[in-house]
Amino acid sequence: MDERLQRTAAATKTAGADWAILTSFDSVCYGTGHVAPIEAGASPFAGGPTAAFIGADGTCGLVAANVDATVAKTSWADPIFIYEGFAFDRPVDVVANYEQAVRTMQMRLALGGAVAVEPATFTDRLAELIKSVRTVDLTEPLRRVRATKTDHERVLMKRAAQAAAVGQQTFRKATRIGRTELEIFSEIRTAIENFAGERVAIAGDFLSGRARTAGFTGWPIDRTIEMGDPLISDLAPRVAGYWGDSCASAVLGEPSAAYRKAFDAVMGGLLLAIEMMRPGLKIAVLDAVLRDYIGRAGYAYPHHSGHSLGTSVHEWPRLVPYEQAILQEGMFLMIEPGAYDDEIGGVRIEWMIEVTADGCRPVEPFDQIPNIASS
C-alpha cells in the first residue's frame, strides 16, 4: 500500500470517520495517485467532482469521467468506476451517469458509518447521495499528514523543482530588449514542458517594469521589455501531479544602486531563513525574523513569507505571522521574501527548501544575480 494512502486512511481515523470521500483534485491525487487534468478548469463532461472513496482500513475506490484518459495509468485505486461523460453520437445525461457511478461505488464498498469530507469541494448532490451516513470534516487531519513528504514524494518534489529551475534558466536566456512578456513566457513554458515531457500547468507571476513589479503579482501581458526594466519571474509548474515553485528577480542591463540594495536585502533574507530553518522552529518566529530583516533594510512585503506545497501549489503550513505550527523534518517550504518600491520596482526571490533532521537544504537552487546582460 502506498504510504500516501496509508496516511489518508490514518487521517480518516483521526477525523473519527470510517470512510473519507476526497473531492479536491489535489487530495484525490494524494490519496489515489490519480493526476486529474486541471489546465482547462472543470470539465464540461463531468457530472460532478472526481471522487476518491477511502476506508480507514486502506480500501481505495475512484469515480471519474471517461474523458479523463489518464485515470487508470497512475492510480492504485481499486475499484475504479468510469462513467460516460462524453459521446459524440448520442445525448449523454452526464449528471445521472455520475450519480449512478457514485451509488454503485457506495454499494460496492458498503459505505456506512461516519464519512469524512472536504467541505470546500464536497457538493450538495454528493451529500444527498450519501444522506444515510454522517459526515465530518477531514480538512485539518488531512492537511497535517500531507505536510511532511514520503520518500516517493521527495522524488516528485525534486523533479518539480528542477522543472522550475529550467524555467528560470530560460528566463535569463530569453529576456532581451524588444521582446514582450508573453514572448518570453512562451519560451519559458516550452522549456519546462520539454523537460517534463508533458503538458504542464503553470501558476505564478511574470512582470516587467517598475509599476508592474512594484505591484508584485500578475500574469504576463504584451508589454515590451525595455533597457533598465526590473523583472520578476515567479514560476510554479505542476509535473506528474506535484508542484514546483521558484522566483527570480533581475534588471535588464545595469541595475541602479537602489535596486542592488533591495536585491541584496531580499537575498540576505532568504539566506537568513536557510540558516535558521530546522525542526522545532515555530513558523511565526521565522516569519517575524524575515519581516524584521527586510524592514530594517527599509522595505516591506504585503504577502506571506512562504508556503508549503505538494499536490497543491499552496498547502499548509503557510509562513504567516499567526501560524503557530513548528517545522518538521520532511516538510518542503517555499521561502519568498520581497521588497517593493514604486521608484525602483519590486524584488522577490524564492527557493524550495526541504527541512532535514538537523537543518534544511535548498532542493534546486538556481543563479541569483541582479542583472541580465543586454543583447
TORKOL-4160 file (C-alpha; in steps of 0.2 Angstrom, whole numbers, padded with zeros to 4 digits, m for minus):
375
<pt num="1" X="0000" Y="0000" Z="0000"/>
<pt num="2" X="0007" Y="0017" Z="m0005"/>
<pt num="3" X="0012" Y="0027" Z="0011"/>
<pt num="4" X="0001" Y="0042" Z="0005"/>
<pt num="5" X="m0014" Y="0030" Z="0005"/>
<pt num="6" X="m0009" Y="0024" Z="0022"/>
<pt num="7" X="m0008" Y="0042" Z="0028"/>
<pt num="8" X="m0025" Y="0047" Z="0021"/>
<pt num="9" X="m0033" Y="0032" Z="0030"/>
<pt num="10" X="m0024" Y="0037" Z="0046"/>
<pt num="11" X="m0032" Y="0055" Z="0044"/>
<pt num="12" X="m0049" Y="0047" Z="0041"/>
<pt num="13" X="m0047" Y="0038" Z="0058"/>
<pt num="14" X="m0041" Y="0054" Z="0066"/>
<pt num="15" X="m0057" Y="0063" Z="0060"/>
<pt num="16" X="m0067" Y="0050" Z="0069"/>
<pt num="17" X="m0073" Y="0043" Z="0052"/>
<pt num="18" X="m0075" Y="0025" Z="0044"/>
<pt num="19" X="m0073" Y="0032" Z="0027"/>
<pt num="20" X="m0067" Y="0048" Z="0018"/>
<pt num="21" X="m0073" Y="0055" Z="0001"/>
<pt num="22" X="m0060" Y="0066" Z="m0007"/>
<pt num="23" X="m0066" Y="0079" Z="m0020"/>
<pt num="24" X="m0052" Y="0091" Z="m0022"/>
<pt num="25" X="m0041" Y="0087" Z="m0037"/>
<pt num="26" X="m0025" Y="0089" Z="m0025"/>
<pt num="27" X="m0032" Y="0077" Z="m0012"/>
<pt num="28" X="m0038" Y="0064" Z="m0025"/>
<pt num="29" X="m0020" Y="0065" Z="m0032"/>
<pt num="30" X="m0013" Y="0062" Z="m0015"/>
<pt num="31" X="m0024" Y="0048" Z="m0009"/>
<pt num="32" X="m0026" Y="0038" Z="m0025"/>
<pt num="33" X="m0011" Y="0043" Z="m0036"/>
<pt num="34" X="m0023" Y="0049" Z="m0050"/>
<pt num="35" X="m0017" Y="0065" Z="m0058"/>
<pt num="36" X="m0033" Y="0074" Z="m0064"/>
<pt num="37" X="m0030" Y="0086" Z="m0079"/>
<pt num="38" X="m0033" Y="0104" Z="m0072"/>
<pt num="39" X="m0026" Y="0116" Z="m0085"/>
<pt num="40" X="m0043" Y="0119" Z="m0094"/>
<pt num="41" X="m0053" Y="0120" Z="m0077"/>
<pt num="42" X="m0068" Y="0110" Z="m0073"/>
<pt num="43" X="m0073" Y="0098" Z="m0087"/>
<pt num="44" X="m0089" Y="0101" Z="m0096"/>
<pt num="45" X="m0090" Y="0082" Z="m0097"/>
<pt num="46" X="m0090" Y="0079" Z="m0079"/>
<pt num="47" X="m0106" Y="0076" Z="m0069"/>
<pt num="48" X="m0098" Y="0080" Z="m0053"/>
<pt num="49" X="m0081" Y="0081" Z="m0045"/>
<pt num="50" X="m0069" Y="0066" Z="m0047"/>
<pt num="51" X="m0071" Y="0057" Z="m0031"/>
<pt num="52" X="m0060" Y="0045" Z="m0021"/>
<pt num="53" X="m0068" Y="0034" Z="m0008"/>
<pt num="54" X="m0055" Y="0029" Z="0005"/>
<pt num="55" X="m0058" Y="0017" Z="0020"/>
<pt num="56" X="m0050" Y="0018" Z="0037"/>
<pt num="57" X="m0043" Y="0001" Z="0033"/>
<pt num="58" X="m0035" Y="0007" Z="0017"/>
<pt num="59" X="m0048" Y="0002" Z="0004"/>
<pt num="60" X="m0047" Y="0014" Z="m0010"/>
<pt num="61" X="m0060" Y="0017" Z="m0024"/>
<pt num="62" X="m0061" Y="0031" Z="m0038"/>
<pt num="63" X="m0075" Y="0038" Z="m0048"/>
<pt num="64" X="m0070" Y="0048" Z="m0064"/>
<pt num="65" X="m0077" Y="0053" Z="m0081"/>
<pt num="66" X="m0072" Y="0043" Z="m0097"/>
<pt num="67" X="m0064" Y="0059" Z="m0104"/>
<pt num="68" X="m0051" Y="0058" Z="m0091"/>
<pt num="69" X="m0039" Y="0047" Z="m0101"/>
<pt num="70" X="m0026" Y="0046" Z="m0088"/>
<pt num="71" X="m0037" Y="0039" Z="m0074"/>
<pt num="72" X="m0031" Y="0021" Z="m0075"/>
<pt num="73" X="m0012" Y="0025" Z="m0078"/>
<pt num="74" X="m0006" Y="0031" Z="m0062"/>
<pt num="75" X="m0019" Y="0027" Z="m0049"/>
<pt num="76" X="m0018" Y="0012" Z="m0037"/>
<pt num="77" X="m0037" Y="0013" Z="m0033"/>
<pt num="78" X="m0047" Y="m0002" Z="m0035"/>
<pt num="79" X="m0061" Y="m0002" Z="m0039"/>
<pt num="80" X="m0062" Y="0012" Z="m0052"/>
<pt num="81" X="m0079" Y="0016" Z="m0059"/>
<pt num="82" X="m0078" Y="0026" Z="m0076"/>
<pt num="83" X="m0094" Y="0034" Z="m0081"/>
<pt num="84" X="m0099" Y="0041" Z="m0098"/>
<pt num="85" X="m0096" Y="0060" Z="m0098"/>
<pt num="86" X="m0095" Y="0062" Z="m0117"/>
<pt num="87" X="m0101" Y="0053" Z="m0133"/>
<pt num="88" X="m0102" Y="0061" Z="m0150"/>
<pt num="89" X="m0116" Y="0051" Z="m0157"/>
<pt num="90" X="m0130" Y="0052" Z="m0144"/>
<pt num="91" X="m0135" Y="0063" Z="m0130"/>
<pt num="92" X="m0127" Y="0059" Z="m0113"/>
<pt num="93" X="m0135" Y="0063" Z="m0096"/>
<pt num="94" X="m0118" Y="0066" Z="m0088"/>
<pt num="95" X="m0126" Y="0070" Z="m0070"/>
<pt num="96" X="m0136" Y="0055" Z="m0070"/>
<pt num="97" X="m0121" Y="0044" Z="m0075"/>
<pt num="98" X="m0111" Y="0052" Z="m0062"/>
<pt num="99" X="m0124" Y="0049" Z="m0049"/>
<pt num="100" X="m0126" Y="0031" Z="m0054"/>
<pt num="101" X="m0107" Y="0028" Z="m0053"/>
<pt num="102" X="m0107" Y="0035" Z="m0035"/>
<pt num="103" X="m0121" Y="0024" Z="m0030"/>
<pt num="104" X="m0113" Y="0009" Z="m0037"/>
<pt num="105" X="m0097" Y="0013" Z="m0028"/>
<pt num="106" X="m0107" Y="0016" Z="m0012"/>
<pt num="107" X="m0115" Y="m0001" Z="m0013"/>
<pt num="108" X="m0098" Y="m0010" Z="m0018"/>
<pt num="109" X="m0089" Y="m0003" Z="m0003"/>
<pt num="110" X="m0104" Y="m0004" Z="0009"/>
<pt num="111" X="m0101" Y="0014" Z="0013"/>
<pt num="112" X="m0108" Y="0017" Z="0030"/>
<pt num="113" X="m0104" Y="0025" Z="0047"/>
<pt num="114" X="m0096" Y="0042" Z="0048"/>
<pt num="115" X="m0089" Y="0049" Z="0032"/>
<pt num="116" X="m0075" Y="0062" Z="0032"/>
<pt num="117" X="m0077" Y="0075" Z="0018"/>
<pt num="118" X="m0068" Y="0091" Z="0012"/>
<pt num="119" X="m0082" Y="0104" Z="0014"/>
<pt num="120" X="m0074" Y="0116" Z="0002"/>
<pt num="121" X="m0077" Y="0104" Z="m0013"/>
<pt num="122" X="m0090" Y="0092" Z="m0007"/>
<pt num="123" X="m0106" Y="0096" Z="m0016"/>
<pt num="124" X="m0124" Y="0096" Z="m0010"/>
<pt num="125" X="m0128" Y="0082" Z="m0023"/>
<pt num="126" X="m0115" Y="0071" Z="m0016"/>
<pt num="127" X="m0122" Y="0074" Z="0002"/>
<pt num="128" X="m0139" Y="0069" Z="m0005"/>
<pt num="129" X="m0132" Y="0053" Z="m0012"/>
<pt num="130" X="m0125" Y="0048" Z="0004"/>
<pt num="131" X="m0138" Y="0055" Z="0016"/>
<pt num="132" X="m0139" Y="0039" Z="0025"/>
<pt num="133" X="m0122" Y="0042" Z="0033"/>
<pt num="134" X="m0115" Y="0056" Z="0045"/>
<pt num="135" X="m0101" Y="0067" Z="0038"/>
<pt num="136" X="m0087" Y="0075" Z="0047"/>
<pt num="137" X="m0073" Y="0087" Z="0042"/>
<pt num="138" X="m0057" Y="0080" Z="0035"/>
<pt num="139" X="m0048" Y="0096" Z="0032"/>
<pt num="140" X="m0037" Y="0098" Z="0047"/>
<pt num="141" X="m0031" Y="0079" Z="0049"/>
<pt num="142" X="m0028" Y="0078" Z="0030"/>
<pt num="143" X="m0018" Y="0094" Z="0029"/>
<pt num="144" X="m0007" Y="0088" Z="0043"/>
<pt num="145" X="m0002" Y="0071" Z="0036"/>
<pt num="146" X="0001" Y="0080" Z="0019"/>
<pt num="147" X="0013" Y="0092" Z="0027"/>
<pt num="148" X="0028" Y="0080" Z="0028"/>
<pt num="149" X="0033" Y="0071" Z="0012"/>
<pt num="150" X="0035" Y="0052" Z="0009"/>
<pt num="151" X="0051" Y="0046" Z="0001"/>
<pt num="152" X="0042" Y="0044" Z="m0016"/>
<pt num="153" X="0035" Y="0062" Z="m0014"/>
<pt num="154" X="0053" Y="0068" Z="m0011"/>
<pt num="155" X="0057" Y="0062" Z="m0029"/>
<pt num="156" X="0042" Y="0070" Z="m0036"/>
<pt num="157" X="0046" Y="0086" Z="m0027"/>
<pt num="158" X="0064" Y="0086" Z="m0033"/>
<pt num="159" X="0058" Y="0084" Z="m0051"/>
<pt num="160" X="0045" Y="0098" Z="m0050"/>
<pt num="161" X="0059" Y="0109" Z="m0043"/>
<pt num="162" X="0070" Y="0105" Z="m0057"/>
<pt num="163" X="0057" Y="0110" Z="m0069"/>
<pt num="164" X="0055" Y="0127" Z="m0061"/>
<pt num="165" X="0074" Y="0129" Z="m0061"/>
<pt num="166" X="0074" Y="0125" Z="m0080"/>
<pt num="167" X="0061" Y="0139" Z="m0082"/>
<pt num="168" X="0072" Y="0151" Z="m0073"/>
<pt num="169" X="0087" Y="0147" Z="m0083"/>
<pt num="170" X="0077" Y="0150" Z="m0099"/>
<pt num="171" X="0070" Y="0167" Z="m0091"/>
<pt num="172" X="0088" Y="0174" Z="m0091"/>
<pt num="173" X="0092" Y="0167" Z="m0108"/>
<pt num="174" X="0076" Y="0173" Z="m0117"/>
<pt num="175" X="0074" Y="0191" Z="m0109"/>
<pt num="176" X="0080" Y="0204" Z="m0121"/>
<pt num="177" X="0076" Y="0222" Z="m0127"/>
<pt num="178" X="0061" Y="0222" Z="m0139"/>
<pt num="179" X="0053" Y="0206" Z="m0133"/>
<pt num="180" X="0036" Y="0206" Z="m0124"/>
<pt num="181" X="0032" Y="0197" Z="m0108"/>
<pt num="182" X="0021" Y="0185" Z="m0117"/>
<pt num="183" X="0035" Y="0180" Z="m0129"/>
<pt num="184" X="0047" Y="0177" Z="m0115"/>
<pt num="185" X="0035" Y="0167" Z="m0105"/>
<pt num="186" X="0030" Y="0156" Z="m0120"/>
<pt num="187" X="0049" Y="0151" Z="m0122"/>
<pt num="188" X="0049" Y="0148" Z="m0103"/>
<pt num="189" X="0034" Y="0137" Z="m0104"/>
<pt num="190" X="0041" Y="0127" Z="m0119"/>
<pt num="191" X="0057" Y="0124" Z="m0110"/>
<pt num="192" X="0048" Y="0117" Z="m0094"/>
<pt num="193" X="0037" Y="0106" Z="m0105"/>
<pt num="194" X="0051" Y="0099" Z="m0115"/>
<pt num="195" X="0060" Y="0095" Z="m0098"/>
<pt num="196" X="0044" Y="0087" Z="m0091"/>
<pt num="197" X="0039" Y="0078" Z="m0107"/>
<pt num="198" X="0021" Y="0083" Z="m0105"/>
<pt num="199" X="0009" Y="0097" Z="m0105"/>
<pt num="200" X="0012" Y="0107" Z="m0089"/>
<pt num="201" X="0000" Y="0119" Z="m0079"/>
<pt num="202" X="0010" Y="0134" Z="m0073"/>
<pt num="203" X="0005" Y="0146" Z="m0059"/>
<pt num="204" X="0014" Y="0161" Z="m0053"/>
<pt num="205" X="0018" Y="0179" Z="m0060"/>
<pt num="206" X="0028" Y="0186" Z="m0074"/>
<pt num="207" X="0031" Y="0205" Z="m0073"/>
<pt num="208" X="0042" Y="0219" Z="m0080"/>
<pt num="209" X="0044" Y="0237" Z="m0077"/>
<pt num="210" X="0044" Y="0247" Z="m0061"/>
<pt num="211" X="0025" Y="0249" Z="m0060"/>
<pt num="212" X="0021" Y="0231" Z="m0063"/>
<pt num="213" X="0035" Y="0223" Z="m0052"/>
<pt num="214" X="0031" Y="0235" Z="m0038"/>
<pt num="215" X="0013" Y="0228" Z="m0039"/>
<pt num="216" X="0021" Y="0211" Z="m0036"/>
<pt num="217" X="0008" Y="0200" Z="m0044"/>
<pt num="218" X="0000" Y="0197" Z="m0061"/>
<pt num="219" X="0001" Y="0186" Z="m0077"/>
<pt num="220" X="0012" Y="0191" Z="m0092"/>
<pt num="221" X="0005" Y="0203" Z="m0104"/>
<pt num="222" X="0010" Y="0211" Z="m0121"/>
<pt num="223" X="0021" Y="0224" Z="m0113"/>
<pt num="224" X="0038" Y="0226" Z="m0122"/>
<pt num="225" X="0054" Y="0224" Z="m0112"/>
<pt num="226" X="0065" Y="0240" Z="m0112"/>
<pt num="227" X="0083" Y="0243" Z="m0106"/>
<pt num="228" X="0083" Y="0245" Z="m0087"/>
<pt num="229" X="0067" Y="0236" Z="m0083"/>
<pt num="230" X="0066" Y="0226" Z="m0067"/>
<pt num="231" X="0058" Y="0209" Z="m0069"/>
<pt num="232" X="0050" Y="0196" Z="m0058"/>
<pt num="233" X="0049" Y="0178" Z="m0064"/>
<pt num="234" X="0038" Y="0168" Z="m0052"/>
<pt num="235" X="0036" Y="0150" Z="m0059"/>
<pt num="236" X="0026" Y="0136" Z="m0052"/>
<pt num="237" X="0025" Y="0121" Z="m0064"/>
<pt num="238" X="0014" Y="0105" Z="m0060"/>
<pt num="239" X="0024" Y="0090" Z="m0065"/>
<pt num="240" X="0016" Y="0072" Z="m0063"/>
<pt num="241" X="0004" Y="0080" Z="m0051"/>
<pt num="242" X="0016" Y="0089" Z="m0040"/>
<pt num="243" X="0020" Y="0107" Z="m0040"/>
<pt num="244" X="0037" Y="0115" Z="m0040"/>
<pt num="245" X="0040" Y="0134" Z="m0037"/>
<pt num="246" X="0053" Y="0147" Z="m0038"/>
<pt num="247" X="0055" Y="0166" Z="m0041"/>
<pt num="248" X="0069" Y="0176" Z="m0049"/>
<pt num="249" X="0071" Y="0195" Z="m0050"/>
<pt num="250" X="0083" Y="0205" Z="m0061"/>
<pt num="251" X="0086" Y="0221" Z="m0071"/>
<pt num="252" X="0089" Y="0220" Z="m0089"/>
<pt num="253" X="0106" Y="0229" Z="m0091"/>
<pt num="254" X="0115" Y="0238" Z="m0076"/>
<pt num="255" X="0105" Y="0239" Z="m0060"/>
<pt num="256" X="0105" Y="0255" Z="m0051"/>
<pt num="257" X="0112" Y="0256" Z="m0033"/>
<pt num="258" X="0095" Y="0257" Z="m0026"/>
<pt num="259" X="0089" Y="0241" Z="m0035"/>
<pt num="260" X="0105" Y="0232" Z="m0029"/>
<pt num="261" X="0101" Y="0237" Z="m0011"/>
<pt num="262" X="0084" Y="0230" Z="m0012"/>
<pt num="263" X="0090" Y="0214" Z="m0021"/>
<pt num="264" X="0104" Y="0212" Z="m0008"/>
<pt num="265" X="0091" Y="0214" Z="0006"/>
<pt num="266" X="0079" Y="0200" Z="m0001"/>
<pt num="267" X="0093" Y="0188" Z="m0005"/>
<pt num="268" X="0100" Y="0191" Z="0013"/>
<pt num="269" X="0083" Y="0187" Z="0020"/>
<pt num="270" X="0082" Y="0171" Z="0010"/>
<pt num="271" X="0100" Y="0165" Z="0016"/>
<pt num="272" X="0095" Y="0170" Z="0034"/>
<pt num="273" X="0080" Y="0159" Z="0033"/>
<pt num="274" X="0091" Y="0144" Z="0027"/>
<pt num="275" X="0102" Y="0147" Z="0042"/>
<pt num="276" X="0088" Y="0147" Z="0054"/>
<pt num="277" X="0077" Y="0133" Z="0047"/>
<pt num="278" X="0077" Y="0116" Z="0057"/>
<pt num="279" X="0064" Y="0105" Z="0066"/>
<pt num="280" X="0056" Y="0113" Z="0080"/>
<pt num="281" X="0057" Y="0131" Z="0074"/>
<pt num="282" X="0040" Y="0140" Z="0076"/>
<pt num="283" X="0034" Y="0147" Z="0059"/>
<pt num="284" X="0028" Y="0163" Z="0067"/>
<pt num="285" X="0045" Y="0166" Z="0073"/>
<pt num="286" X="0053" Y="0163" Z="0056"/>
<pt num="287" X="0040" Y="0175" Z="0048"/>
<pt num="288" X="0044" Y="0188" Z="0061"/>
<pt num="289" X="0063" Y="0187" Z="0058"/>
<pt num="290" X="0061" Y="0189" Z="0040"/>
<pt num="291" X="0049" Y="0204" Z="0040"/>
<pt num="292" X="0061" Y="0212" Z="0053"/>
<pt num="293" X="0076" Y="0209" Z="0042"/>
<pt num="294" X="0068" Y="0216" Z="0027"/>
<pt num="295" X="0060" Y="0230" Z="0037"/>
<pt num="296" X="0077" Y="0236" Z="0044"/>
<pt num="297" X="0083" Y="0237" Z="0026"/>
<pt num="298" X="0069" Y="0250" Z="0023"/>
<pt num="299" X="0056" Y="0238" Z="0014"/>
<pt num="300" X="0041" Y="0228" Z="0017"/>
<pt num="301" X="0032" Y="0215" Z="0008"/>
<pt num="302" X="0012" Y="0213" Z="0008"/>
<pt num="303" X="0012" Y="0194" Z="0006"/>
<pt num="304" X="0016" Y="0178" Z="0016"/>
<pt num="305" X="0035" Y="0174" Z="0018"/>
<pt num="306" X="0032" Y="0157" Z="0010"/>
<pt num="307" X="0021" Y="0142" Z="0010"/>
<pt num="308" X="0021" Y="0123" Z="0009"/>
<pt num="309" X="0017" Y="0114" Z="m0007"/>
<pt num="310" X="0015" Y="0096" Z="m0014"/>
<pt num="311" X="m0001" Y="0091" Z="m0024"/>
<pt num="312" X="m0007" Y="0108" Z="m0022"/>
<pt num="313" X="0003" Y="0124" Z="m0026"/>
<pt num="314" X="m0001" Y="0131" Z="m0008"/>
<pt num="315" X="m0003" Y="0119" Z="0006"/>
<pt num="316" X="m0002" Y="0120" Z="0025"/>
<pt num="317" X="0008" Y="0127" Z="0033"/>
<pt num="318" X="0010" Y="0145" Z="0026"/>
<pt num="319" X="0023" Y="0156" Z="0033"/>
<pt num="320" X="0012" Y="0170" Z="0040"/>
<pt num="321" X="0013" Y="0180" Z="0057"/>
<pt num="322" X="m0001" Y="0170" Z="0065"/>
<pt num="323" X="0005" Y="0152" Z="0061"/>
<pt num="324" X="0009" Y="0143" Z="0077"/>
<pt num="325" X="0015" Y="0126" Z="0069"/>
<pt num="326" X="0033" Y="0121" Z="0070"/>
<pt num="327" X="0044" Y="0115" Z="0056"/>
<pt num="328" X="0046" Y="0096" Z="0055"/>
<pt num="329" X="0058" Y="0085" Z="0046"/>
<pt num="330" X="0051" Y="0081" Z="0028"/>
<pt num="331" X="0042" Y="0097" Z="0025"/>
<pt num="332" X="0045" Y="0106" Z="0009"/>
<pt num="333" X="0043" Y="0125" Z="0010"/>
<pt num="334" X="0044" Y="0139" Z="m0002"/>
<pt num="335" X="0053" Y="0154" Z="0006"/>
<pt num="336" X="0050" Y="0170" Z="m0003"/>
<pt num="337" X="0054" Y="0187" Z="0005"/>
<pt num="338" X="0051" Y="0203" Z="m0006"/>
<pt num="339" X="0055" Y="0221" Z="m0007"/>
<pt num="340" X="0044" Y="0233" Z="m0017"/>
<pt num="341" X="0046" Y="0251" Z="m0020"/>
<pt num="342" X="0037" Y="0262" Z="m0033"/>
<pt num="343" X="0053" Y="0271" Z="m0038"/>
<pt num="344" X="0063" Y="0256" Z="m0042"/>
<pt num="345" X="0051" Y="0242" Z="m0044"/>
<pt num="346" X="0050" Y="0225" Z="m0035"/>
<pt num="347" X="0061" Y="0211" Z="m0030"/>
<pt num="348" X="0056" Y="0194" Z="m0024"/>
<pt num="349" X="0067" Y="0178" Z="m0023"/>
<pt num="350" X="0060" Y="0161" Z="m0019"/>
<pt num="351" X="0068" Y="0144" Z="m0017"/>
<pt num="352" X="0061" Y="0127" Z="m0012"/>
<pt num="353" X="0068" Y="0122" Z="0005"/>
<pt num="354" X="0067" Y="0104" Z="0012"/>
<pt num="355" X="0068" Y="0103" Z="0031"/>
<pt num="356" X="0080" Y="0089" Z="0036"/>
<pt num="357" X="0084" Y="0081" Z="0053"/>
<pt num="358" X="0096" Y="0094" Z="0058"/>
<pt num="359" X="0093" Y="0109" Z="0047"/>
<pt num="360" X="0087" Y="0112" Z="0030"/>
<pt num="361" X="0093" Y="0112" Z="0012"/>
<pt num="362" X="0088" Y="0120" Z="m0005"/>
<pt num="363" X="0081" Y="0107" Z="m0016"/>
<pt num="364" X="0086" Y="0115" Z="m0033"/>
<pt num="365" X="0094" Y="0132" Z="m0031"/>
<pt num="366" X="0097" Y="0142" Z="m0047"/>
<pt num="367" X="0108" Y="0158" Z="m0051"/>
<pt num="368" X="0103" Y="0173" Z="m0042"/>
<pt num="369" X="0111" Y="0189" Z="m0048"/>
<pt num="370" X="0103" Y="0206" Z="m0050"/>
<pt num="371" X="0106" Y="0209" Z="m0069"/>
<pt num="372" X="0103" Y="0201" Z="m0086"/>
<pt num="373" X="0116" Y="0206" Z="m0099"/>
<pt num="374" X="0108" Y="0216" Z="m0113"/>
<pt num="375" X="0110" Y="0210" Z="m0131"/>
